[in-house]
Amino acid sequence: MAGKGPAPFKSSEAKRRPNASPGFKRLPHKGRSGETPPWPLPELDDPQLAALESMEWTRIWTLPQAVEWERMRCETLVAMYVRVFAKASLTGGDTKLLSEMRQLDAKIGLSPKAMMDLRWETDEAPVEEEDAPIPVPNGQRVFVPKADPT
């Protein structure tokens, strides 16, 4: 059947059952908790690069994907991504580094597309009271955004 593309992506509200999609690994939306693993690569002489690596290493281990990295023991691969990310950030976006960063991103599932390719999804974010749907007479749901604090 020509012209028949992939099935459209359904939001969790549109799915019949709220559990994980068949074949998908469900990751916690709140991310990984616990201690950050020790840095597995050799330290660099550049203090600016080392500081950027340390900040990104700490941040990245709080993401939902970090639950799977820890389970699969991917610390070195994630550290390689962090090192390339830090170098690309400091060099102003060297195209070779950006290309390497995109390839590593696909392997560790940082982008939404990479997560889909790895068949990972997060559970639903908790709905805060301010974000809760407001019922209206015709049965539709209206979301009222939070007030901007500025």
N, CA and C of each residue as an Amber inpcrd file, in Angstrom:
protein
   450
   0.8230000  -1.1730000   0.0000000   0.0000000   0.0000000   0.0000000
   0.8700000   1.2400000   0.0000000   0.9700000   1.8800000  -1.0950000
   1.7760000   3.0870000  -1.2070000   1.0730000   4.2460000  -0.5180000
   1.8600000   5.1540000   0.0230000   1.3060000   6.3480000   0.6470000
   0.8770000   6.1440000   2.0820000   0.9740000   4.9540000   2.5690000
   0.5900000   4.6880000   3.9470000   1.8460000   4.7980000   4.8050000
   1.9900000   5.8810000   5.5440000   3.1720000   6.1180000   6.3640000
   3.0380000   5.4390000   7.7160000   3.9790000   5.7520000   8.5990000
   3.9080000   5.1590000   9.9340000   2.6900000   5.6730000  10.6890000
   2.2680000   4.8890000  11.6360000   1.1070000   5.2790000  12.4320000
   1.4200000   6.5650000  13.1810000   0.4460000   7.4470000  13.3290000
   0.7060000   8.7010000  14.0390000   1.0060000   8.4340000  15.5100000
   1.8550000   9.2780000  16.0720000   2.2070000   9.1460000  17.4840000
   1.0110000   9.5420000  18.3290000   0.6830000   8.7220000  19.2970000
  -0.4410000   9.0270000  20.1790000   0.0850000   9.5230000  21.5080000
  -0.5040000  10.5970000  21.9850000  -0.1510000  11.0660000  23.3170000
  -0.7190000  10.0760000  24.3240000  -0.2240000  10.1540000  25.5490000
  -0.7070000   9.2040000  26.5530000  -2.1930000   9.3960000  26.8230000
  -2.7220000  10.6260000  26.6360000  -4.1550000  10.8550000  26.8400000
  -4.9820000  10.1460000  25.7710000  -4.4190000  10.0130000  24.5670000
  -5.1480000   9.3980000  23.4660000  -5.0670000   7.8710000  23.4810000
  -4.1470000   7.3210000  24.2600000  -4.0060000   5.8680000  24.3270000
  -5.1580000   5.2860000  25.1440000  -5.5360000   4.0730000  24.8080000
  -6.6020000   3.4050000  25.5550000  -6.1510000   3.0550000  26.9660000
  -4.9090000   2.5810000  27.0750000  -4.3880000   2.1930000  28.3840000
  -3.2050000   3.0970000  28.7230000  -3.1110000   3.5510000  29.9620000
  -2.0380000   4.4720000  30.3240000  -0.6910000   3.8170000  30.5840000
  -0.6080000   2.4800000  30.5170000   0.6740000   1.8480000  30.7920000
   1.6160000   2.0100000  29.5960000   2.8340000   1.5300000  29.7140000
   3.8530000   1.7080000  28.6830000   3.4110000   1.1190000  27.3480000
   3.8710000   1.7290000  26.2710000   3.6040000   1.2050000  24.9370000
   4.2380000  -0.1720000  24.8270000   3.6310000  -1.0790000  24.0590000
   4.2060000  -2.4250000  23.9310000   5.6490000  -2.3530000  23.4340000
   6.5310000  -3.0400000  24.1200000   7.9330000  -3.0800000  23.7200000
   8.7480000  -1.8860000  24.1840000   8.1480000  -0.9360000  24.8870000
   8.8690000   0.2410000  25.3600000   9.2520000   0.0730000  26.8220000
  10.3910000   0.5950000  27.1720000  10.8520000   0.6200000  28.5620000
  10.3830000   1.9370000  29.1690000   9.6850000   1.8620000  30.2830000
   9.1590000   3.0560000  30.9490000  10.2020000   3.5750000  31.9290000
  10.5890000   4.8580000  31.7720000  11.5610000   5.5040000  32.6470000
  10.8460000   6.5060000  33.5480000  11.3400000   6.7320000  34.7440000
  10.6670000   7.6670000  35.6500000  10.8330000   9.1110000  35.1770000
   9.7210000   9.8290000  35.0550000   9.7700000  11.2140000  34.6000000
  10.6160000  12.0850000  35.5220000  10.5900000  11.7820000  36.8090000
  11.3530000  12.5830000  37.7670000  12.8560000  12.3890000  37.6070000
  13.2640000  11.3850000  36.8680000  14.6780000  11.1540000  36.6130000
  15.3050000  10.2030000  37.6130000  16.6080000  10.0990000  37.5360000
  17.3680000   9.1980000  38.4000000  17.7200000   9.9340000  39.6870000
  17.6190000   9.2340000  40.7920000  18.0420000   9.8050000  42.0640000
  19.2660000   9.0480000  42.5440000  19.9180000   9.5860000  43.5140000
  21.0910000   8.9140000  44.0520000  22.3700000   9.6440000  43.6940000
  23.4640000   9.0790000  44.1440000  24.7780000   9.6700000  43.9290000
  25.1650000   9.6290000  42.4510000  25.8790000  10.6540000  42.0290000
  26.4240000  10.6740000  40.6730000  27.6030000   9.7080000  40.6230000
  27.6700000   8.8690000  39.5890000  28.8070000   7.9350000  39.4990000
  30.1370000   8.6890000  39.3950000  31.2210000   8.0690000  39.7870000
  32.5300000   8.7190000  39.6460000  32.8810000   8.9070000  38.1680000
  33.5920000   9.9710000  37.8870000  34.0110000  10.2860000  36.5160000
  34.9980000   9.2180000  36.0430000  34.7040000   8.5000000  34.9270000
  35.5460000   7.3700000  34.5210000  36.7180000   7.7100000  33.5960000
  36.7660000   8.9190000  33.0590000  37.8230000   9.2680000  32.1070000
  38.9660000   9.9970000  32.8090000  40.1340000  10.0360000  32.1790000
  41.2550000  10.7810000  32.7750000  40.9120000  12.2710000  32.8810000
  41.3820000  12.8900000  33.9490000  41.1540000  14.3200000  34.1290000
  41.9710000  15.1010000  33.1020000  41.4510000  16.2620000  32.7140000
  42.1250000  17.1090000  31.7400000  42.8890000  18.2270000  32.4430000
  43.8820000  18.7750000  31.7440000  44.6740000  19.8650000  32.3090000
  43.9450000  21.2010000  32.2320000  42.9800000  21.3290000  31.3410000
  42.2500000  22.5810000  31.1570000  41.1910000  22.7230000  32.2570000
  41.3660000  23.6680000  33.1920000  40.4060000  23.7880000  34.2960000
  39.0130000  24.2120000  33.8440000  38.9360000  25.0250000  32.7950000
  37.6200000  25.4540000  32.2950000  36.8560000  24.2650000  31.7210000
  37.5390000  23.4380000  30.9560000  36.9200000  22.2500000  30.3760000
  36.5420000  21.2560000  31.4770000  37.4160000  21.0790000  32.4560000
  37.1350000  20.1570000  33.5600000  35.9180000  20.6190000  34.3610000
  35.7750000  21.9250000  34.5830000  34.6260000  22.4550000  35.3300000
  33.3380000  22.2390000  34.5540000  33.3770000  22.4750000  33.2400000
  32.1920000  22.2700000  32.4050000  31.8010000  20.7950000  32.3670000
  32.8020000  19.9220000  32.2710000  32.5300000  18.4780000  32.3060000
  31.8730000  18.0830000  33.6280000  32.3790000  18.5940000  34.7100000
  31.8430000  18.2510000  36.0270000  30.3910000  18.6900000  36.1690000
  30.0860000  19.9080000  35.7240000  28.7050000  20.4060000  35.8060000
  27.7660000  19.5600000  34.9550000  28.1690000  19.2630000  33.7270000
  27.3160000  18.4840000  32.8210000  27.1850000  17.0450000  33.3050000
  28.2510000  16.4670000  33.8200000  28.2370000  15.0960000  34.3440000
  27.2240000  14.9820000  35.4870000  27.2290000  15.9510000  36.3810000
  26.2960000  15.9390000  37.5000000  24.8600000  16.1140000  37.0090000
  24.6440000  17.0350000  36.0700000  23.2980000  17.3000000  35.5540000
  22.7340000  16.1040000  34.7960000  23.5350000  15.5160000  33.9470000
  23.0400000  14.4740000  33.0440000  22.6230000  13.2060000  33.8030000
  23.2180000  12.9820000  34.9820000  22.8760000  11.7890000  35.7630000
  21.5880000  11.9490000  36.5530000  20.8980000  13.0750000  36.4020000
  19.5780000  13.2460000  37.0160000  18.4630000  13.0130000  36.0060000
  18.7940000  12.7610000  34.7490000  17.7920000  12.5600000  33.7000000
  17.1470000  11.1750000  33.8070000  15.9540000  11.0090000  33.2310000
  15.3200000   9.6850000  33.2280000  16.1770000   8.6180000  32.5440000
  16.8770000   8.9800000  31.4780000  17.6920000   8.0240000  30.7370000
  18.8010000   7.4350000  31.6060000  19.2290000   8.1790000  32.6250000
  20.3300000   7.7240000  33.4790000  19.9810000   6.4410000  34.2210000
  18.7030000   6.1750000  34.4170000  18.2910000   4.9230000  35.0460000
  18.7660000   3.7390000  34.1920000  18.5880000   3.8490000  32.8880000
  19.0270000   2.7820000  31.9820000  20.5400000   2.7570000  31.8270000
  21.1770000   3.9290000  31.7820000  22.6470000   3.9540000  31.6790000
  23.2670000   3.2190000  32.8590000  22.7090000   3.4630000  34.0420000
  23.2330000   2.8110000  35.2370000  23.0040000   1.3020000  35.1570000
  21.8020000   0.9030000  34.7440000  21.4900000  -0.5200000  34.6370000
  22.4130000  -1.2190000  33.6430000  22.7200000  -0.5440000  32.5350000
  23.5440000  -1.1400000  31.4830000  25.0400000  -0.8570000  31.6790000
  25.3790000  -0.1180000  32.7220000  26.7700000   0.2330000  33.0250000
  27.4500000   0.9710000  31.8700000  26.8160000   2.0620000  31.4470000
  27.2990000   2.8530000  30.3050000  28.0500000   4.1120000  30.7310000
  28.6350000   4.1230000  31.9110000  29.2700000   5.3340000  32.4290000
  30.3260000   5.9010000  31.4810000  31.1480000   5.0400000  30.8940000
  32.2200000   5.5220000  30.0220000  31.6560000   6.1510000  28.7580000
  30.6430000   5.5540000  28.1590000  30.0270000   6.1180000  26.9580000
  29.3800000   7.4660000  27.2660000  28.7080000   7.5610000  28.3960000
  28.0870000   8.8250000  28.7970000  29.1680000   9.8710000  29.0660000
  30.2730000   9.4710000  29.6750000  31.3800000  10.3940000  29.9230000
  31.9860000  10.8860000  28.6070000  32.0630000  10.0130000  27.6160000
  32.5680000  10.4440000  26.3060000  31.6460000  11.4970000  25.7090000
  30.3200000  11.3030000  25.8440000  29.3730000  12.3060000  25.3690000
  29.6150000  13.6340000  26.0970000  29.7650000  13.5760000  27.4240000
  29.9660000  14.7980000  28.2170000  31.2470000  15.5070000  27.7850000
  32.3150000  14.7550000  27.5540000  33.5820000  15.3660000  27.1340000
  33.4320000  16.0460000  25.7780000  32.7910000  15.3760000  24.8330000
  32.5900000  15.9750000  23.5070000  31.6740000  17.1930000  23.6170000
  30.6280000  17.0950000  24.4350000  29.7220000  18.2180000  24.6610000
  30.4840000  19.4220000  25.2000000  31.3400000  19.1930000  26.2000000
  32.1020000  20.2910000  26.8070000  33.0620000  20.9080000  25.7990000
  33.7660000  20.0790000  25.0470000  34.7070000  20.6070000  24.0470000
  33.9730000  21.3860000  22.9660000  32.8280000  20.8740000  22.5120000
  32.0490000  21.5720000  21.4850000  31.5310000  22.9000000  22.0180000
  31.1620000  22.9320000  23.2840000  30.6620000  24.1700000  23.8850000
  31.7540000  25.2290000  23.9580000  32.9700000  24.8160000  24.2670000
  34.0660000  25.7720000  24.4230000  34.6790000  26.1970000  23.0970000
  34.5570000  25.3790000  22.0710000  35.1520000  25.7340000  20.7750000
  34.1830000  26.5000000  19.8940000  33.0030000  26.7710000  20.3800000
  32.0410000  27.5200000  19.5750000  31.3530000  26.6640000  18.5310000
  31.2880000  25.3820000  18.7380000  30.5330000  24.5140000  17.8390000
  31.3300000  23.9690000  16.6720000  32.5050000  23.4210000  16.9340000
  33.3020000  22.7540000  15.9070000  32.4240000  21.6760000  15.2530000
  32.3030000  21.7190000  13.9270000  31.3740000  20.8150000  13.2360000
  31.7260000  19.3430000  13.4440000  33.0030000  19.0170000  13.5340000
  33.3890000  17.6170000  13.7700000  32.9220000  17.1710000  15.1530000
  33.0650000  18.0490000  16.1440000  32.6250000  17.7080000  17.4960000
  31.1040000  17.6140000  17.5650000  30.4170000  18.5120000  16.8610000
  28.9540000  18.4680000  16.8570000  28.4470000  17.1810000  16.2240000
  29.1060000  16.7360000  15.1700000  28.7230000  15.4870000  14.5190000
  28.9330000  14.3070000  15.4680000  30.0610000  14.2980000  16.1510000
  30.3400000  13.2240000  17.1140000  29.3320000  13.2650000  18.2650000
  28.9890000  14.4770000  18.6920000  28.0280000  14.6300000  19.7800000
  26.6620000  14.0680000  19.3820000  26.2260000  14.3390000  18.1590000
  24.9410000  13.8090000  17.6850000  24.9610000  12.2840000  17.6290000
  26.0740000  11.7120000  17.2140000  26.1660000  10.2520000  17.1550000
  26.1020000   9.6370000  18.5500000  26.8020000  10.2520000  19.4970000
  26.7570000   9.7460000  20.8680000  25.3790000   9.9540000  21.4810000
  24.7400000  11.0720000  21.1560000  23.3780000  11.3380000  21.6380000
  22.4410000  10.2130000  21.2100000  22.5810000   9.7640000  19.9710000
  21.7180000   8.6890000  19.4670000  21.9720000   7.3750000  20.2140000
  23.1990000   7.1620000  20.6360000  23.5310000   5.9210000  21.3430000
  23.0320000   5.9140000  22.7900000  23.0130000   7.0940000  23.4320000
  22.6210000   7.1260000  24.8450000  21.2070000   7.6650000  25.0590000
  20.5090000   8.0110000  23.9830000  19.0920000   8.3400000  24.0840000
  18.7510000   9.6980000  24.6740000  19.5270000  10.7180000  24.3570000
  19.2370000  12.0300000  24.9370000  18.1180000  12.7880000  24.2280000
  18.0250000  12.6820000  22.9370000  16.9770000  13.4210000  22.2150000
  15.6860000  12.5990000  22.1850000  14.5470000  13.2570000  21.9560000
  13.2930000  12.4980000  21.8490000  13.3450000  11.4130000  20.7670000
  13.9660000  11.7250000  19.6240000  14.0580000  10.7200000  18.5590000
  14.9210000   9.5280000  19.0100000  16.0230000   9.8240000  19.6750000
  16.8940000   8.7410000  20.1530000  16.1650000   7.8870000  21.1880000
  15.3490000   8.5200000  22.0260000  14.5730000   7.7480000  23.0040000
  13.5810000   6.8290000  22.2860000  12.9380000   7.3340000  21.2440000
  12.0020000   6.5000000  20.4850000  12.7380000   5.3430000  19.8200000
  13.9190000   5.6210000  19.2510000  14.7050000   4.5690000  18.6050000
  15.1110000   3.4760000  19.6000000  15.4210000   3.8840000  20.8310000
  15.7890000   2.9200000  21.8680000  14.5700000   2.2930000  22.5470000
  13.3870000   2.7930000  22.1790000  12.1140000   2.3270000  22.7220000
  12.0390000   2.5940000  24.2250000  12.3970000   3.8500000  24.5740000
  12.2920000   4.3220000  25.9360000  11.2380000   5.4080000  25.9620000
  10.4510000   5.4500000  27.0210000   9.5220000   6.5470000  27.2320000
   9.4460000   6.8220000  28.7200000   9.0390000   8.0330000  29.0600000
   8.9260000   8.3650000  30.4750000   7.4780000   8.2240000  30.9020000
   7.3010000   7.9870000  32.1950000   5.9410000   7.9950000  32.7030000
   5.4670000   9.4480000  32.7100000   4.2250000   9.6500000  33.0320000
   3.6530000  10.9850000  32.9500000   4.1570000  11.8930000  34.0600000
   4.3630000  13.1520000  33.6950000   4.7310000  14.1500000  34.6920000
   3.5300000  14.3810000  35.5980000   3.7540000  14.5500000  36.8720000
   2.6110000  14.8290000  37.7450000   1.9780000  16.1650000  37.3710000
   0.6600000  16.2060000  37.3750000  -0.0490000  17.4330000  37.0390000
  -0.1680000  18.2500000  38.3140000   0.3610000  19.4550000  38.2570000
   0.2450000  20.3280000  39.4090000  -1.1580000  20.8950000  39.4600000
  -1.5800000  21.2730000  40.6340000  -2.9400000  21.7530000  40.8120000
  -3.2360000  22.9330000  39.8910000  -2.2520000  23.8190000  39.7090000
  -2.4480000  24.9870000  38.8550000  -2.5990000  24.6030000  37.3870000
  -2.0400000  23.4470000  36.9950000  -2.1050000  22.9990000  35.6110000
  -3.2610000  22.0430000  35.3560000  -4.0460000  21.7500000  36.3590000
  -5.1250000  20.7760000  36.2240000  -6.1670000  21.2750000  35.2300000
  -6.7760000  20.3530000  34.4700000  -7.7910000  20.7660000  33.5100000
  -9.0120000  21.3350000  34.2220000  -9.6000000  22.3200000  33.5930000
 -10.8150000  22.9320000  34.1210000 -11.9810000  22.4020000  33.3070000
 -12.9640000  21.7500000  33.9460000 -14.0960000  21.2270000  33.1780000
 -14.9340000  22.3880000  32.6230000 -15.4090000  22.1960000  31.4120000
 -16.2940000  23.1880000  30.7810000 -17.5540000  22.4600000  30.3400000
 -18.6320000  23.1640000  30.1180000 -19.9190000  22.5190000  29.8500000
 -19.9500000  21.5370000  28.6770000 -19.2350000  21.8070000  27.5890000
 -19.3410000  20.9270000  26.4260000 -18.4460000  19.6920000  26.5270000
 -17.8180000  19.4700000  27.6880000 -17.0210000  18.2660000  27.8880000
 -15.5760000  18.4020000  27.4630000 -15.1790000  19.5270000  26.8600000
 -13.7830000  19.7220000  26.4820000 -12.9800000  20.0810000  27.7190000
 -11.6810000  19.9330000  27.6190000 -10.8050000  20.2660000  28.7250000
 -10.0070000  21.5060000  28.3460000  -9.9020000  22.4270000  29.2570000
  -9.1630000  23.6580000  29.0230000  -8.0350000  23.7140000  30.0510000
  -6.8290000  23.9790000  29.5750000  -5.6980000  24.1060000  30.4740000
  -5.3680000  25.5780000  30.6370000  -5.2010000  25.9770000  31.8600000
  -4.8380000  27.3540000  32.1530000  -3.3650000  27.3620000  32.5330000
  -2.5260000  28.0850000  31.7620000  -1.1010000  28.0980000  32.0800000
  -0.8500000  28.8180000  33.3990000   0.2880000  28.4540000  34.0090000
   0.6930000  29.1240000  35.2420000   0.9680000  30.5890000  34.9400000
   0.7610000  31.4160000  35.9250000   1.0720000  32.8300000  35.7810000
   2.5860000  32.9940000  35.7200000   3.0510000  33.8820000  34.8490000
   4.4730000  34.1520000  34.7070000   4.9290000  34.9580000  35.9130000
   5.9590000  34.4710000  36.6520000   6.3770000  35.1620000  37.8720000
   7.0450000  36.4980000  37.6160000   7.4000000  36.8010000  36.3700000
   8.0790000  38.0820000  36.1070000   7.1340000  39.2100000  35.8990000
